[in-house]
Amino acid sequence: MSMMLSSTYEAFIAAGTPPEKAKEASEEIAGCDRRLVRLEVMNALILAGVLSLVIKAFF
């Protein structure tokens, strides 16, 4: 079972979405959030590598 965002699920239910569809949608949104965090970490590592090369080149 995937992680689910409860506030998103409740918002979908309040909007009249069937519970199963609301559950699927909130799980999908949670999955996108995890992928975004991984991309942010990869970008931070790339930035750190580039900065270390620049510092090494000039100092």
Buried (B, 14 or more C-beta within 10 A) or exposed (E): EEEBBEEBBEBBBEEEBEEEEBBBBBBBBBEEEEEEEEEEEEEEEEEEEEEEEEEEEEE
